[in-house]
Structures are given as C-alpha cells and as structure tokens.
C-alpha cells in the first residue's frame, strides 16, 4: 500500500496544506488547514493508499500529526496512517 503525504505548513497568510505537489488556499489558523486536509483526504479516499498528515515544525522538520488527532474517528474513515 502506498502513502500520500499531506503536509500542513506555515504560510505568510496563515497555514496551507500541500499534497501531491498542489498547495491549498491559505487558512487563517492551523486547525482550519487540518480540517480542510482531512476533508480532501475523505473526498479522495482510495483503498490502495494511506493519507499521512504531517506538520512542519519551526526548524522545517516534518512530524506525523497522529498525536494531535489520535481520537479523531475521521482519520480511520479516510485511511489516514498514524
């Protein structure tokens, strides 16, 4: 099973998510960007791929978001990998 990464990153106008080389519009807060990324993952859900949500820290490193959204049932519904 292949993974599709969806990265939540800071932007001059707030936060954006980047997936498969495409950047979303800017969202004013981090949580709105995560919600939009989850919605996109649900819309594009495919049984052969896992979506991996990651966030960028202040040093530019990417971290999986599993810790912050562990209890969110939507992650399982759309095949989000922890």
Phi, psi and omega in degrees: 000131180268160181249144172246123180271138176234109187259128176265117185229151177293151181219155182302336180256011180139245180224147175227165169240148181236126179216132180052039177080359181253136180259139178282170169296162179284142176245144185291340179221159182303314184296325177293323178294320178296315179302316180295321178295320177297320179295317178297320179298319179295319180293328184255014184305134179222136182296342184263001183223147173254136173270132179244112177275132178226157175235154180262131177272181184294342179262007177087003179277147180262137179230139175297146184271002186311318183300321183282334187239020185307320185272002183279109183296339179297333180299318179288323183299325183257007177077035178283127179278140177264000000 
